[in-house]
Amino acid sequence: MAQAKRKKTGTRLSDTTGITMLGAATRGPSRRLESFPFHHRENRTRIIFRCQEFSCLCPVTGQPDYAKIDVEYIPSGRAIESKSFKNYLWSFRNEKAFHEDIVNKILNDVHDFLKPEAIRVTGYFNVRGGIAIDVVAERGFGKD
């Protein structure tokens, strides 16, 4: 019954207004993020993106660094569209930066874009020179 009513009124479960990258050919890396309305504010929903194939460059040697990047956030009104986020992370591929700077850059960019209730970015960088580096930056999950 509810399904018939939904068809009749023309309402959809998800609002895709303003989404341009999803369904389009991938143009390459981009720092442009896109979002969609998050309609479930009554629930404390945690959204977690897990990127297994993140790469950037060492700021001194220019050699590639590889990592797994997790971005966890609690949306306040909008949620990130995943293809735009994939292209955003891809844009770091030729970026020379320390691991700590990359993680904080991602945190600040996503926070400034979405204004979530809380956000945490964790970078699990592969071993180089016998040392693995994990970097965690967050806002709103406890003491800021």
C-alpha positions in Angstrom: 0.0 0.0 0.0 2.8 2.4 0.9 4.6 1.6 -2.3 1.5 2.5 -4.4 1.2 5.8 -2.5 4.9 6.6 -3.1 4.5 6.0 -6.9 1.3 8.1 -7.0 2.9 11.1 -5.2 6.2 10.9 -7.1 8.3 10.9 -3.9 11.5 9.0 -3.8 13.4 7.5 -0.9 16.6 9.3 -1.9 17.1 12.9 -3.1 19.7 13.1 -5.9 19.2 16.8 -6.6 22.6 18.4 -7.4 24.5 15.1 -7.8 26.5 15.4 -11.0 29.4 12.9 -10.7 27.5 9.8 -10.0 26.5 8.1 -13.2 28.9 10.3 -15.3 32.2 9.1 -16.8 35.1 9.5 -14.3 36.9 12.7 -15.3 39.8 12.1 -13.0 40.9 13.3 -9.6 39.0 16.3 -8.2 38.9 18.2 -4.9 35.2 18.9 -5.5 32.9 17.1 -3.1 29.2 16.5 -3.6 26.5 15.7 -1.0 22.9 14.8 -0.7 20.3 15.5 1.9 20.4 13.1 4.9 16.8 12.6 6.1 17.4 10.5 9.2 18.5 13.0 11.8 16.3 11.2 14.4 18.8 8.3 14.3 22.4 8.8 15.4 23.9 7.3 12.2 27.6 6.7 11.7 28.7 6.7 8.1 32.1 5.1 7.5 34.1 5.3 4.2 37.0 2.8 3.9 39.5 3.5 1.2 41.9 0.5 0.9 44.1 2.1 -1.9 45.0 5.6 -0.9 48.3 7.0 -2.1 50.3 10.2 -1.8 54.0 11.2 -2.1 56.7 11.6 0.5 57.4 15.4 0.7 61.1 14.8 0.8 61.9 11.9 -1.5 58.8 12.1 -3.8 58.4 8.3 -3.4 54.9 7.0 -3.1 53.3 6.3 0.3 50.3 3.9 0.5 47.6 3.8 3.2 44.2 2.7 4.2 42.0 5.8 5.0 38.9 5.5 7.1 36.5 8.5 7.4 33.8 8.1 9.9 31.2 10.8 10.5 27.8 11.5 11.9 25.9 13.7 9.5 24.0 16.7 10.6 22.0 17.4 7.4 23.9 16.2 4.4 25.9 13.1 3.5 28.9 12.7 1.1 28.2 11.2 -2.3 30.7 8.3 -2.6 32.0 8.8 -6.1 32.9 12.4 -5.5 34.7 11.3 -2.3 36.6 8.6 -4.4 37.7 11.3 -6.8 38.6 13.6 -3.9 40.9 11.0 -2.3 42.4 10.2 -5.8 43.5 13.9 -6.0 46.1 13.2 -3.3 47.9 10.7 -5.5 50.5 13.3 -6.6 50.4 15.4 -3.5 53.7 15.7 -1.5 52.8 15.8 2.2 53.5 14.2 5.6 51.0 11.6 6.7 49.8 13.8 9.6 49.1 16.7 7.2 47.1 14.5 4.8 44.9 13.1 7.5 44.2 16.6 8.9 43.6 18.0 5.5 40.9 15.4 4.8 39.3 16.0 8.2 39.2 19.8 7.7 37.9 19.6 4.1 35.1 17.2 4.9 34.3 19.0 8.2 34.1 22.4 6.4 32.0 20.9 3.6 29.5 18.9 5.6 29.5 20.5 9.1 28.8 17.0 10.6 28.0 16.4 14.3 31.2 14.5 14.6 34.0 13.3 12.3 37.1 11.0 12.6 39.7 10.4 9.9 42.2 7.6 10.4 45.2 6.9 8.1 46.9 3.5 8.4 50.1 4.1 6.4 52.1 1.2 5.1 55.5 0.3 6.7 58.4 2.4 5.4 61.8 2.1 6.9 60.5 -0.5 9.4 57.9 1.9 10.8 54.1 2.0 10.2 52.4 5.2 11.0 48.7 5.5 12.0 47.3 9.0 12.3 43.9 9.8 13.9 42.3 13.2 13.7 38.8 13.9 15.0 36.2 16.5 15.9 33.1 16.0 18.0 33.6 12.4 19.2 34.8 13.5 22.6 37.1 16.3 23.8 38.0 18.6 20.9 
